[in-house]
Amino acid sequence: MFKTLKQDLPASIVVFFVALPLCLGIALASGAPLFSGLIAGIVGGIIVGALSGSKIGVSGPAAGLAAIVLTAITELGGFEIFLVSVVLAGVIQILFGVLKMGIIAYYFPSSVIKGMLTGIGIIIIIKQIPHFFGLVKMPNNFSDIFNIGEYILEGSLLIGVISLGILLVWSNVLAKKAKIFTVIQGPLVAVVVGIIFYVLFKDNSVLGIDATHLVSVPVPDSFDAFKSQFNSPDFSAITSAAVWVTAFTMALVASLETLLCVEATDKIDPNKNVTPTNRELLAQGAGNIVSGMIGGLPITQVIVRSSANIQSGGRSKLSAIIHGLFLLLSVIVIPNLLNKIPLSVLAAVLLIVGYKLAKPSVFKAMWSAGWRQFIPFIVTVVILQYL
């Protein structure tokens, strides 16, 4: 494995820079502590990376589970109870792997899967609008929209718009011009610009961004303080039917997302590696058990990070593992720097993620495929908005 270190180390750096804003952003979209997204990224890189049979797949918190997590934390009555569902979801995924259910993705209609991803994309977009605009409070009625300036934080909105512009120009223009713009990813640039903006204008009465609109991860001053950042599941709730329903839902969705990602990454892998799907379910299950036990979000293999790994020349699972180590190092060494990232920057990143999941071309393609494809697709989209 170490024979490919020369290729894997540069790729792991790129994946780390892609993963860092996404780990924070997905936690934000999930209504969970931001630190929980970093935990999931670390576990997905180190634990799942080590156990997985995929050479180029990278795991971490997934945008596709954000809506489920957001609802579950509220309905179950707290994050610690939700963590029980994450652990149980991992156990269920291991059971899927033992029962050799790695082919379950093939039994779900593609229209339903596309509807699920599209519906999640819409939810992500809707949930990020307040963060993007830096809303200090919600308008009480329609007439208040004409006085919207009283409700938004100008600095948050401005850096959010700038970040969105950076992301669009980076992916649609610059990335097609030179390889350097695929090595240095747009989300990282947006985050760096956001930090600079905050530092420059933090004392400005108009463009200053207060702490409630910034990333907030714990800053430990000792090893004991560092350990105290990790939440433990409240297993007194393990007999709750709602906890088990949430666990099964997450296990099923996470397994589907992972298997679909495995199929996609294997197709674009230049070395044509074939990932053993049942082993992948076992690895994901182990990762979710560990993540849930220490306060992390649920994990899946993720196409954004996996494709970045492939494009950057990653050759073995070492790339995923090293990226996880970089994430761990970041929460130990630079938590103060992370706390200077405006939430509107992460919202801009997530708006792009949500759009990619729910872009108009998906609706057009499903409509063109006929009513037998479109009806299950649109019903799934609508149902997700009301869950």
Disulfide bonds with the S-S distance in Angstrom:
none
